Amino acid sequence: MKRMGMLFRAKANKALDRAEDPRETLDYSYQKQLELLQKVRRGVADVATSRKRLELQMTQLQGQSTKLEDQGKKALALGREDLAREALSRRAALQQQVTDLEGQHQTLQGEEEKLTLAAQRLQAKVDAFRTKKETIKATYTAAQAQTRIGEAFSGISEEMGDVGMAIQRAEDKTAQLQARSGAIDELLASGALDDQSGMAKDDITAELDRLSGGTDVELELQRMKAELAGGSSGGGQQAIEGGDEQGQTGQSGAQQPQDTPKFDKQ
């Protein structure tokens, strides 16, 4: 049971440490200090109120004591010594109350001064804690941002790790499809697989088509050369025949024209 309890506390402590944000903890501590400072200020106000009430009571009792003294003087002047003695007795009782109230007043005044000094010191500590809190929060935020940027650049963050894995999977699938496409092309070219569409040709058929196409081109070229050669020979024969006819016209009519040999156009 002790081990289970210790294990449970360890797990809970680790979970709390992982979920704890130092900035939130600092803000909560600062809030608690402000609440404590507010309580001290209320305490100072309460003590000051009590002191003021005592001062009012002492002022009232002193007024009554002065009045009783005047009444005793008047009674003594009128020959009423008994009334004067009673007035002085009451005045003495009031003076005792005033003395007691003065002691309480001094005590309350001392407490008020202590609480005021404590409130001032606490205020200074709260202000210093607030400055330090904001500094720590800014430093923590900057360090957290730098850590995230470093993890993103190094690729060890969770988000970048997921992106890297997605890119790797895409590259693997692309390479697999390229390899499969190349393998299918090789099998079709070698004749190991039949093309059901009838459009693909094997190596032998492609070579025969290439040679057949080349032979047709050569035959067409030879035919064009033969036509050009035949056209040139015909033009020369017509020029020769024209020259002979002019020569025979210029000579005497006694000579008979001879048969002109004919050239084969071939």
PAGUNU-455476 format. One record per residue (C-alpha): residue in one letter; x, y, z; residue number from 0. Coordinates in pm, whole numbers, plus 50000, padded with zeros to 5 digits. Layout:
REM residues N
<site resn="A" east="X" north="Y" up="Z" resi="NUM"/>
...
***
This chain:
REM residues 266
<site resn="M" east="50000" north="50000" up="50000" resi="0"/>
<site resn="K" east="50290" north="50236" up="50074" resi="1"/>
<site resn="R" east="50449" north="50162" up="49739" resi="2"/>
<site resn="M" east="50117" north="50211" up="49561" resi="3"/>
<site resn="G" east="50064" north="50540" up="49740" resi="4"/>
<site resn="M" east="50415" north="50659" up="49657" resi="5"/>
<site resn="L" east="50371" north="50552" up="49293" resi="6"/>
<site resn="F" east="50039" north="50733" up="49270" resi="7"/>
<site resn="R" east="50188" north="51051" up="49420" resi="8"/>
<site resn="A" east="50485" north="51030" up="49182" resi="9"/>
<site resn="K" east="50258" north="50991" up="48879" resi="10"/>
<site resn="A" east="50034" north="51273" up="48997" resi="11"/>
<site resn="N" east="50335" north="51497" up="49060" resi="12"/>
<site resn="K" east="50472" north="51427" up="48712" resi="13"/>
<site resn="A" east="50135" north="51497" up="48552" resi="14"/>
<site resn="L" east="50099" north="51821" up="48746" resi="15"/>
<site resn="D" east="50452" north="51926" up="48656" resi="16"/>
<site resn="R" east="50380" north="51863" up="48289" resi="17"/>
<site resn="A" east="50053" north="52057" up="48303" resi="18"/>
<site resn="E" east="50192" north="52343" up="48512" resi="19"/>
<site resn="D" east="50263" north="52672" up="48337" resi="20"/>
<site resn="P" east="50512" north="52892" up="48531" resi="21"/>
<site resn="R" east="50344" north="53205" up="48402" resi="22"/>
<site resn="E" east="50008" north="53100" up="48543" resi="23"/>
<site resn="T" east="50171" north="53007" up="48874" resi="24"/>
<site resn="L" east="50338" north="53348" up="48898" resi="25"/>
<site resn="D" east="50013" north="53527" up="48821" resi="26"/>
<site resn="Y" east="49834" north="53323" up="49087" resi="27"/>
<site resn="S" east="50104" north="53403" up="49346" resi="28"/>
<site resn="Y" east="50083" north="53772" up="49260" resi="29"/>
<site resn="Q" east="49706" north="53760" up="49299" resi="30"/>
<site resn="K" east="49742" north="53603" up="49644" resi="31"/>
<site resn="Q" east="49989" north="53871" up="49749" resi="32"/>
<site resn="L" east="49747" north="54140" up="49637" resi="33"/>
<site resn="E" east="49473" north="53979" up="49842" resi="34"/>
<site resn="L" east="49703" north="53972" up="50148" resi="35"/>
<site resn="L" east="49794" north="54336" up="50095" resi="36"/>
<site resn="Q" east="49427" north="54421" up="50072" resi="37"/>
<site resn="K" east="49361" north="54242" up="50403" resi="38"/>
<site resn="V" east="49644" north="54436" up="50572" resi="39"/>
<site resn="R" east="49504" north="54761" up="50440" resi="40"/>
<site resn="R" east="49159" north="54672" up="50573" resi="41"/>
<site resn="G" east="49319" north="54593" up="50909" resi="42"/>
<site resn="V" east="49487" north="54935" up="50913" resi="43"/>
<site resn="A" east="49155" north="55097" up="50829" resi="44"/>
<site resn="D" east="48977" north="54906" up="51107" resi="45"/>
<site resn="V" east="49239" north="55004" up="51366" resi="46"/>
<site resn="A" east="49225" north="55364" up="51253" resi="47"/>
<site resn="T" east="48846" north="55356" up="51286" resi="48"/>
<site resn="S" east="48868" north="55219" up="51639" resi="49"/>
<site resn="R" east="49125" north="55482" up="51731" resi="50"/>
<site resn="K" east="48901" north="55754" up="51596" resi="51"/>
<site resn="R" east="48605" north="55625" up="51798" resi="52"/>
<site resn="L" east="48815" north="55632" up="52114" resi="53"/>
<site resn="E" east="48918" north="55988" up="52040" resi="54"/>
<site resn="L" east="48553" north="56086" up="52004" resi="55"/>
<site resn="Q" east="48464" north="55915" up="52332" resi="56"/>
<site resn="M" east="48751" north="56085" up="52512" resi="57"/>
<site resn="T" east="48644" north="56421" up="52374" resi="58"/>
<site resn="Q" east="48289" north="56358" up="52492" resi="59"/>
<site resn="L" east="48400" north="56247" up="52841" resi="60"/>
<site resn="Q" east="48629" north="56544" up="52876" resi="61"/>
<site resn="G" east="48338" north="56771" up="52788" resi="62"/>
<site resn="Q" east="48121" north="56606" up="53054" resi="63"/>
<site resn="S" east="48404" north="56634" up="53308" resi="64"/>
<site resn="T" east="48439" north="57005" up="53241" resi="65"/>
<site resn="K" east="48063" north="57049" up="53277" resi="66"/>
<site resn="L" east="48059" north="56867" up="53612" resi="67"/>
<site resn="E" east="48344" north="57084" up="53733" resi="68"/>
<site resn="D" east="48150" north="57398" up="53648" resi="69"/>
<site resn="Q" east="47839" north="57261" up="53816" resi="70"/>
<site resn="G" east="48036" north="57182" up="54132" resi="71"/>
<site resn="K" east="48174" north="57534" up="54141" resi="72"/>
<site resn="K" east="47824" north="57682" up="54109" resi="73"/>
<site resn="A" east="47683" north="57452" up="54382" resi="74"/>
<site resn="L" east="47968" north="57544" up="54613" resi="75"/>
<site resn="A" east="47909" north="57911" up="54546" resi="76"/>
<site resn="L" east="47543" north="57864" up="54639" resi="77"/>
<site resn="G" east="47638" north="57689" up="54960" resi="78"/>
<site resn="R" east="47540" north="57346" up="54840" resi="79"/>
<site resn="E" east="47850" north="57158" up="54936" resi="80"/>
<site resn="D" east="47679" north="56823" up="54898" resi="81"/>
<site resn="L" east="47594" north="56892" up="54534" resi="82"/>
<site resn="A" east="47944" north="57012" up="54472" resi="83"/>
<site resn="R" east="48087" north="56693" up="54626" resi="84"/>
<site resn="E" east="47859" north="56477" up="54406" resi="85"/>
<site resn="A" east="47962" north="56666" up="54094" resi="86"/>
<site resn="L" east="48329" north="56620" up="54177" resi="87"/>
<site resn="S" east="48274" north="56247" up="54243" resi="88"/>
<site resn="R" east="48119" north="56202" up="53900" resi="89"/>
<site resn="R" east="48393" north="56408" up="53746" resi="90"/>
<site resn="A" east="48654" north="56179" up="53903" resi="91"/>
<site resn="A" east="48481" north="55873" up="53757" resi="92"/>
<site resn="L" east="48478" north="56032" up="53416" resi="93"/>
<site resn="Q" east="48846" north="56117" up="53446" resi="94"/>
<site resn="Q" east="48920" north="55752" up="53522" resi="95"/>
<site resn="Q" east="48736" north="55649" up="53206" resi="96"/>
<site resn="V" east="48927" north="55909" up="53008" resi="97"/>
<site resn="T" east="49253" north="55772" up="53148" resi="98"/>
<site resn="D" east="49155" north="55418" up="53045" resi="99"/>
<site resn="L" east="49055" north="55536" up="52701" resi="100"/>
<site resn="E" east="49385" north="55719" up="52661" resi="101"/>
<site resn="G" east="49572" north="55395" up="52733" resi="102"/>
<site resn="Q" east="49363" north="55208" up="52473" resi="103"/>
<site resn="H" east="49413" north="55495" up="52232" resi="104"/>
<site resn="Q" east="49790" north="55472" up="52264" resi="105"/>
<site resn="T" east="49774" north="55096" up="52211" resi="106"/>
<site resn="L" east="49559" north="55130" up="51902" resi="107"/>
<site resn="Q" east="49781" north="55405" up="51769" resi="108"/>
<site resn="G" east="50085" north="55183" up="51810" resi="109"/>
<site resn="E" east="49908" north="54895" up="51630" resi="110"/>
<site resn="E" east="49803" north="55130" up="51356" resi="111"/>
<site resn="E" east="50159" north="55246" up="51303" resi="112"/>
<site resn="K" east="50285" north="54886" up="51291" resi="113"/>
<site resn="L" east="50018" north="54782" up="51044" resi="114"/>
<site resn="T" east="50085" north="55088" up="50829" resi="115"/>
<site resn="L" east="50457" north="55008" up="50821" resi="116"/>
<site resn="A" east="50382" north="54643" up="50743" resi="117"/>
<site resn="A" east="50145" north="54748" up="50465" resi="118"/>
<site resn="Q" east="50415" north="54973" up="50316" resi="119"/>
<site resn="R" east="50674" north="54697" up="50328" resi="120"/>
<site resn="L" east="50429" north="54447" up="50182" resi="121"/>
<site resn="Q" east="50343" north="54694" up="49907" resi="122"/>
<site resn="A" east="50712" north="54729" up="49823" resi="123"/>
<site resn="K" east="50751" north="54349" up="49812" resi="124"/>
<site resn="V" east="50442" north="54312" up="49593" resi="125"/>
<site resn="D" east="50573" north="54575" up="49351" resi="126"/>
<site resn="A" east="50913" north="54404" up="49338" resi="127"/>
<site resn="F" east="50747" north="54066" up="49287" resi="128"/>
<site resn="R" east="50534" north="54210" up="49008" resi="129"/>
<site resn="T" east="50844" north="54340" up="48827" resi="130"/>
<site resn="K" east="51026" north="54012" up="48872" resi="131"/>
<site resn="K" east="50715" north="53819" up="48765" resi="132"/>
<site resn="E" east="50686" north="54009" up="48439" resi="133"/>
<site resn="T" east="51059" north="53963" up="48373" resi="134"/>
<site resn="I" east="51039" north="53589" up="48433" resi="135"/>
<site resn="K" east="50728" north="53558" up="48217" resi="136"/>
<site resn="A" east="50893" north="53745" up="47930" resi="137"/>
<site resn="T" east="51209" north="53535" up="47960" resi="138"/>
<site resn="Y" east="51007" north="53212" up="47973" resi="139"/>
<site resn="T" east="50801" north="53313" up="47670" resi="140"/>
<site resn="A" east="51115" north="53400" up="47472" resi="141"/>
<site resn="A" east="51284" north="53073" up="47571" resi="142"/>
<site resn="Q" east="50973" north="52878" up="47477" resi="143"/>
<site resn="A" east="50960" north="53048" up="47137" resi="144"/>
<site resn="Q" east="51330" north="52983" up="47076" resi="145"/>
<site resn="T" east="51285" north="52619" up="47172" resi="146"/>
<site resn="R" east="50994" north="52576" up="46934" resi="147"/>
<site resn="I" east="51187" north="52745" up="46652" resi="148"/>
<site resn="G" east="51487" north="52522" up="46719" resi="149"/>
<site resn="E" east="51271" north="52211" up="46723" resi="150"/>
<site resn="A" east="51107" north="52320" up="46397" resi="151"/>
<site resn="F" east="51444" north="52374" up="46228" resi="152"/>
<site resn="S" east="51585" north="52046" up="46357" resi="153"/>
<site resn="G" east="51264" north="51857" up="46273" resi="154"/>
<site resn="I" east="51223" north="51706" up="46620" resi="155"/>
<site resn="S" east="50900" north="51885" up="46704" resi="156"/>
<site resn="E" east="50576" north="51690" up="46690" resi="157"/>
<site resn="E" east="50424" north="51904" up="46413" resi="158"/>
<site resn="M" east="50734" north="51897" up="46194" resi="159"/>
<site resn="G" east="50775" north="51526" up="46263" resi="160"/>
<site resn="D" east="50427" north="51462" up="46125" resi="161"/>
<site resn="V" east="50505" north="51676" up="45819" resi="162"/>
<site resn="G" east="50833" north="51492" up="45764" resi="163"/>
<site resn="M" east="50661" north="51155" up="45787" resi="164"/>
<site resn="A" east="50394" north="51266" up="45539" resi="165"/>
<site resn="I" east="50662" north="51381" up="45293" resi="166"/>
<site resn="Q" east="50850" north="51054" up="45335" resi="167"/>
<site resn="R" east="50534" north="50852" up="45270" resi="168"/>
<site resn="A" east="50457" north="51059" up="44960" resi="169"/>
<site resn="E" east="50811" north="51008" up="44828" resi="170"/>
<site resn="D" east="50793" north="50634" up="44894" resi="171"/>
<site resn="K" east="50461" north="50602" up="44711" resi="172"/>
<site resn="T" east="50590" north="50807" up="44419" resi="173"/>
<site resn="A" east="50902" north="50594" up="44390" resi="174"/>
<site resn="Q" east="50691" north="50277" up="44409" resi="175"/>
<site resn="L" east="50459" north="50397" up="44132" resi="176"/>
<site resn="Q" east="50755" north="50499" up="43913" resi="177"/>
<site resn="A" east="50918" north="50160" up="43961" resi="178"/>
<site resn="R" east="50590" north="49982" up="43882" resi="179"/>
<site resn="S" east="50537" north="50191" up="43568" resi="180"/>
<site resn="G" east="50892" north="50121" up="43447" resi="181"/>
<site resn="A" east="50854" north="49750" up="43512" resi="182"/>
<site resn="I" east="50527" north="49737" up="43318" resi="183"/>
<site resn="D" east="50685" north="49920" up="43022" resi="184"/>
<site resn="E" east="50975" north="49674" up="43017" resi="185"/>
<site resn="L" east="50742" north="49374" up="43031" resi="186"/>
<site resn="L" east="50527" north="49513" up="42749" resi="187"/>
<site resn="A" east="50835" north="49584" up="42536" resi="188"/>
<site resn="S" east="50975" north="49235" up="42590" resi="189"/>
<site resn="G" east="50643" north="49069" up="42510" resi="190"/>
<site resn="A" east="50604" north="48918" up="42853" resi="191"/>
<site resn="L" east="50276" north="49106" up="42887" resi="192"/>
<site resn="D" east="50015" north="49157" up="42614" resi="193"/>
<site resn="D" east="49873" north="49499" up="42545" resi="194"/>
<site resn="Q" east="49494" north="49450" up="42537" resi="195"/>
<site resn="S" east="49444" north="49778" up="42352" resi="196"/>
<site resn="G" east="49654" north="49658" up="42054" resi="197"/>
<site resn="M" east="49840" north="49987" up="42031" resi="198"/>
<site resn="A" east="50170" north="49876" up="42179" resi="199"/>
<site resn="K" east="50435" north="49702" up="41961" resi="200"/>
<site resn="D" east="50716" north="49469" up="42058" resi="201"/>
<site resn="D" east="51081" north="49530" up="41964" resi="202"/>
<site resn="I" east="51073" north="49317" up="41644" resi="203"/>
<site resn="T" east="50761" north="49483" up="41506" resi="204"/>
<site resn="A" east="50898" north="49827" up="41582" resi="205"/>
<site resn="E" east="51229" north="49744" up="41405" resi="206"/>
<site resn="L" east="51048" north="49608" up="41097" resi="207"/>
<site resn="D" east="50831" north="49916" up="41078" resi="208"/>
<site resn="R" east="51138" north="50136" up="41099" resi="209"/>
<site resn="L" east="51317" north="49948" up="40819" resi="210"/>
<site resn="S" east="51003" north="49949" up="40602" resi="211"/>
<site resn="G" east="50963" north="50320" up="40649" resi="212"/>
<site resn="G" east="51328" north="50375" up="40555" resi="213"/>
<site resn="T" east="51296" north="50163" up="40234" resi="214"/>
<site resn="D" east="50993" north="50361" up="40120" resi="215"/>
<site resn="V" east="51184" north="50684" up="40163" resi="216"/>
<site resn="E" east="51479" north="50553" up="39958" resi="217"/>
<site resn="L" east="51252" north="50435" up="39676" resi="218"/>
<site resn="E" east="51075" north="50770" up="39661" resi="219"/>
<site resn="L" east="51413" north="50946" up="39648" resi="220"/>
<site resn="Q" east="51534" north="50728" up="39356" resi="221"/>
<site resn="R" east="51211" north="50796" up="39166" resi="222"/>
<site resn="M" east="51251" north="51170" up="39205" resi="223"/>
<site resn="K" east="51614" north="51152" up="39083" resi="224"/>
<site resn="A" east="51506" north="50954" up="38775" resi="225"/>
<site resn="E" east="51239" north="51210" up="38687" resi="226"/>
<site resn="L" east="51486" north="51496" up="38722" resi="227"/>
<site resn="A" east="51740" north="51314" up="38499" resi="228"/>
<site resn="G" east="51477" north="51240" up="38232" resi="229"/>
<site resn="G" east="51362" north="51602" up="38215" resi="230"/>
<site resn="S" east="51717" north="51729" up="38158" resi="231"/>
<site resn="S" east="51786" north="51485" up="37864" resi="232"/>
<site resn="G" east="51464" north="51585" up="37677" resi="233"/>
<site resn="G" east="51550" north="51954" up="37685" resi="234"/>
<site resn="G" east="51895" north="51893" up="37528" resi="235"/>
<site resn="Q" east="51747" north="51686" up="37240" resi="236"/>
<site resn="Q" east="51501" north="51962" up="37148" resi="237"/>
<site resn="A" east="51784" north="52215" up="37136" resi="238"/>
<site resn="I" east="51989" north="51998" up="36894" resi="239"/>
<site resn="E" east="51692" north="51942" up="36659" resi="240"/>
<site resn="G" east="51621" north="52313" up="36643" resi="241"/>
<site resn="G" east="51984" north="52393" up="36549" resi="242"/>
<site resn="D" east="51990" north="52140" up="36261" resi="243"/>
<site resn="E" east="51676" north="52279" up="36103" resi="244"/>
<site resn="Q" east="51820" north="52633" up="36092" resi="245"/>
<site resn="G" east="52142" north="52503" up="35929" resi="246"/>
<site resn="Q" east="51956" north="52321" up="35657" resi="247"/>
<site resn="T" east="51744" north="52626" up="35570" resi="248"/>
<site resn="G" east="52057" north="52842" up="35516" resi="249"/>
<site resn="Q" east="52212" north="52600" up="35263" resi="250"/>
<site resn="S" east="52118" north="52554" up="34891" resi="251"/>
<site resn="G" east="51800" north="52379" up="34804" resi="252"/>
<site resn="A" east="51992" north="52117" up="34597" resi="253"/>
<site resn="Q" east="52087" north="51930" up="34903" resi="254"/>
<site resn="Q" east="51819" north="51709" up="35039" resi="255"/>
<site resn="P" east="51764" north="51696" up="35409" resi="256"/>
<site resn="Q" east="51888" north="51389" up="35575" resi="257"/>
<site resn="D" east="51707" north="51194" up="35834" resi="258"/>
<site resn="T" east="51791" north="51322" up="36182" resi="259"/>
<site resn="P" east="51870" north="51043" up="36421" resi="260"/>
<site resn="K" east="51636" north="51020" up="36709" resi="261"/>
<site resn="F" east="51761" north="50981" up="37063" resi="262"/>
<site resn="D" east="51596" north="50755" up="37301" resi="263"/>
<site resn="K" east="51460" north="50957" up="37592" resi="264"/>
<site resn="Q" east="51555" north="50678" up="37816" resi="265"/>
***
